């Protein structure tokens, strides 16, 4: 869950102070919508509190009125019903309060103990946030949003790109001399602990640097050799840029509209709610638009040129990602990580929800494998391999140190 006007992740104390969730329709009528789907106010408040810890969407936590049920309800209000959803820190939730005062005795042991230890069993959400984390308020104020006075518009958003590029044990990809380290290589797994992405970036960078220093010490190619290898790619990019520039129409530019369209398409099909049919349709649309982009792009001015190139890269990436999602589903993959795979015969997390939220459980056997995809000549090609087990080696310091000194480790 993140804010929209200023994009920021709303985890931690932003949830633990128990803000009020409201949605507003096109006529400005607002309502607190979470209460329709929880058995009691204590359960609702506990789910809000736990979003502070359990901030990524997790299909497993949509069951038994868990914290990720909130993500589904926000999606229902915004994407399905077309309403806008906000957090209100100025008032306590109506359900669970009397005369505006929250009944803290309704909370479960974990929520109650946390707020008690923090000395915040009092007041409104903004008063609790002031006591626990004033910088959280200051951050929004510095970006033009005063949480003490106004609602905060939110949606379910993607914060991380966990994985995407393959690498070996030195973090080198199949593109020689290219080292994707950190989250982009996904070495920290699907259900990563909070700090493991930082750790992967630090360890990956160190190992990549060690490998480069030990193995890539030759001089770079001469300019002539470089151009001999790359001239075709460079010429293609220059020609594409010329095509874009020749299409300048000050009154009919469509570069920004294209960006908005591809973003909405990915949100509909490739976000945390996915179905095979919608993913397939969106993948075809992305490929069609990618192939047609040199002819369909119209710049309003030269300032649009960088975004035109970005649109091309985004459409290609979108196509590959969506094709990978479809292949995963067709191979029997189920809901895992931060997405829910729709299955009309699947589990409905909560009574009263639409069938789009019926989902297929995770395929635990398939979870032991890694999907790899390559794009070539307008098509995606897939392969699956078993994930490598953690090594169990009986290592002795003196032996390893000797091997390191003699250049037998980094190679």
N, C-alpha and C positions, 0 to 999 in steps of 0.2 A: 504494500500500500504506500503510495507516494502522493505528494501534493502536485498540482498541475501548474498553477501560476508561477511558482518557483519550484522546480523539480527537486524534491528532497525525500529521502526515505523516512517514513514515519514509524520507526521501530523504537525500542527502548522506552524511555520515560514518556514519549509522545503518546504511547498506549497505556502505560502503567498508571498514569494519572486518571484513567477512565473517562475519556472525552465522550461527548454525546454524538451519536451517528444520526444524521438526518438526510433526507432526500427532498428535492424541490422539483415540482413539475413546471411545465411551460407557463402556467398561470401564477407561479410564485407560491403555490400552496406547499407547505412543508410538513413532513411527518417523520417520526422516529420509527424506522422500519425493522430494526433487528428483533424487536420484541415479538414479532409475528412468528418467529421460527425457534424460539427458545422456550423451554418448559417453565422456567422461572427466572426472575431478574438476577439472582445470584449467578446462575449459569451463564447468562449473557455478559455480565460484568467480568466474570472470570475469563471468558473467551476474549474479551477486549484486552484485559490485562495480559494474557498470554501472547497476544500478537506482538508484544514488546520483545519477548524471547523468540517466539516462533514466527518471525516476520515473513519468511518466504512462504508462498503458497505451497501446500503439501496435500495431495488428494487423500492421504491417510488421515489427515486431521480435519477432514470435512465430516467424518463419521462421528456419531455420539455427541453432536453439537460441539465439536472441537473448534479451535481458533480459526482454521481455514474455511469454516462455514461462512465466516464474515466476508471473505473474498468472493465467494459465490453470490452472496446477497448483494454486494456492491455491483458485481457484474450484471446481475439481474436488473437492478435499478437503472444502471447507466446504459448498457448495451442492448438489453431486451426491452426495457420500458421507456428508454429515452429520457430519463430524468438525470438530474445532477446530484451528486452526493458530496456532503461536507462533514467535517469534524467541527464541533462546537465546544470550545474550552471554557466558555463563559457561564455555562449552566450544567448542572448534573442531569443525568438521564432521568426522564420522568418516571420510567418504570424502575422502581427500587428507591424512590425518594418520596419524602413527605414534606410538603411546603418548601420544595427546592433543596432540602437537606438529604444527602445520600445516607442510606442505612448500611453502614459498613459491616454490620453483623451478617448481612446476606452473603458476603464474600466467602470463598473457600479458604482453607488454611494457608495456601501458598500466597494468594493475593493479599490476604489480610496481614500475614506476617511481614511481607515486604513493605507494605505501606506503614505498618506499625513501627518497624525498625527504622524507616525513613522519617518518622515523625510527621506523617501526612494523613492521619485519619481525621481530616477536617476539610471544610470549605468546598470550593468549586474546583473543577479540573485545572483552571489557570492558576488558582492559588496554590494548588498542590505542585504544579509545574514550576512555579516561582521558587517554591521551597526546595525542590529536588534538583532543578536544572535550569537556572535562569539563562545560561547561554543558549538553550534551545529556543527560548522566546526571542532573544536578541538576534539570533540568526535570521529568523523570519522578518523581524523588524528592519534589519539592514537590507532586506530585499523587498521592502514596501508592503509587508503584511503584518498587521498588528493583531496578534492572537488574543489580546486582552479585550478586543472590541469587535472583531469580525470573524466570520466563518472561514474555514480553510477547505477549499475544494480539493477532492481527492479522486483517485482511481486505482485500480490494480495495475501496476506497472512492472516492467522488467528492469531489474537493477543490474544484473550481471549477465555476461555471455560466458557461461561455464563450458568451456571446451569449444572445439571447432577445428583446430589445426593439429595434425599428428606430429609427434616428435619422438626421437629415440632417447636412450638413457642419458645422453648429453644435451637433450632438448633441441637437437638439429632436425629439421623437417626433411621431407623428401626433396625439397628444393635446396640444393647444396649451398652452404654458407648462410642459410636463413634459420634463425633460432627463435621460435615462438615460446616465450617463457611466461609463467604465471597462469592466470585464469584462462587465457585464450587456448592453452593446451589441455586444460581440464584434468591435470594430473592429480588434483585433490579429490576427485570423485564426484558423484551425483549429489549425495547428501553431505556436503562439506561442512565441517565446523567453521565457525566464523573467522578464525585466524589462519586457516590453512591456505587460503588464497595468497595472503601476504607471504607466508612461509614458502609457498611454491614459487613466487616471484623472486624471493631472495635466493633460495637454493638453486633455482633454475638459472638465474643470472650468473651466479658464481660458477656453476658447472660449465655453462656455455663459455664464459670467459676463460676458464682453465683450458677447455678443449681448443678454443680459437688460438690461445697463446702457444699451445703445444703443437698444433697441427697446421694452422693457416698462417705461416710466417713468410711465405714467398711474396714477391712484389706483385702489385696489382697488374692486370693486363695493360698493354699499351693502348692508346686511344684507337689506333687502327684495328687492333684485335677486338677491342670492345665493340666498335661500330660494326665490324664484320659479323659479330654474333647477334647484335641487337637491332641492326638497322631496319629490319622488316617491322619489328614491333614499334619502333619509334615512328616510322613512316605511317603506320596505321593510326597511331594516336594523333599525329599531326593532321592527318586527313580527317579524322573524326572531329577534331577541333575546328577545322575549316568548315566542315558541314554544319556544325553548330553555329558558327559565326555568320554563315551565309543565311541563316534563318531568323535574323533579328527582326522582330515586329514589335515596336514600342507599345502598341495598343493591344497586342494579342499574345503576349508571352505566356507560356504555360509551364515553365520549369518548376515554380513553387507549387502549382496545382498538382503536377506529377508527383512531387515529393509527398504531398498530403495524401494523395490517392494510394500510393504504394504503402504508406504507413498505416492507413486505415485497413487496407487489404490484409496486411500481416497481422494486425490486431485482431481482425475477425477470425482468421484461420490458424495462425501460428502462435498465439499467445497461450494462456494457461488453460483455455478450453478448446479442445481440438477434436475434429472428426475427420475420417478418411475422405469423405465426400468434399468437405469444405477445403481441406488441404490440397486435394487433387485439383479442384477448380482454381484455387489461388496460384498453384504452381504453373498451370497452363497460362493463366493470365500474366504472370510475371515473365515467363519466357517469351510470350508473344510481344509484350511491351518492350522487353530487352532487345529483341531482334529488330523491332520497328523504330526504336528510339532515335537513331540517326535521322530518320525521315520525319518523325512526328514532333521532335523537339523544336520549340520556338522561343528564342531568347528575347526578353524585352530590352536588354542592353548587354554589353560585354560583362557587366557585373554578375550576370547569371551563369557565365561560363563554368566557374568551379562547381556550382551546384549541378549543372548538366552532367559533368563527368561523374560526380558523386552519385547521381541518380542511376547512371549506368552500372556503377559498381554495386549499388544497393539492390538493383533489380536482379543482377546475376547472383549475388549472395542470397537473396530471397528465394530465387528459384531453387538453388542447391539445397538450402535449408528445408524448404517445403518438400522437395523430392525425398530428402533423407527422412523426414517425418512420415511421409506416406509409406516408404519402404519399411520403416520400423513397424508401423501398424500392420502392414500386409504380412510381415514376418511373424506376427503374433505378439508384438510388444504391447504392454499395458501402461496404465497410469503410474508414473514414477517421477521423482524429482519434483519439479514445480509445474507439472502440467497434468491435466485430466484428459484421458482418451474416452470419447463418447462411445457407448455401446448400448443399443436399444434394449438389450437383454441384461444389462449390467445393474449395478447397485445405485439406488437413489439415496443420496446422503441424508435427506430430511424430507418428511412429508410436506406436501404442498409445493415442492419445487418443480419446475418444468422438466420434461424428459431429457432435455439437452444435457442435464447434469448427471444422467445415468452413466456410470463409468465402469470400464474394464479394469480389474485389479492388475497389479504388476505381474509380469511373467518372470518369476524368480530365476528360471533357468536361463532365459535370454539375458537377464541382467548380468550374467557372468561373461557375456561376450561384448565385443566392441565393434560397432559399425564404422566402416570407413567408406568414404565416397570420393570419387574423382569426377571432375567435369571436363569433357573433351568434345569438341565439335558439336555443341548444342545438346549433349546428352550426359546424364549422370550414370555412373557405373558404381556398383556397390559390392562390398565384400565384408564378411564377418569373420572375426578371429576371437579366440578365447583370451580373456584378460590374463595378464601374467601374474602369477602368485608372488607374494612378498618373498624375497630370498631368505633362506635359512642357511647361513654359512658360518662355519667355525673359524673365525678370523683371529689371527694372532698379530699383535701390534708390530713386533719386530719384522715379521714376514711382509706385512702390508707396507710398512715404511720402506723396506728395502726395495720392494716392487715399485713403489712410487718414485724413489730416487733414481731408479734405473729406467724410468719412462715406460713401465709396463701397465700402468693404471689408465692414464689419460691417452687413449688411442682409438 
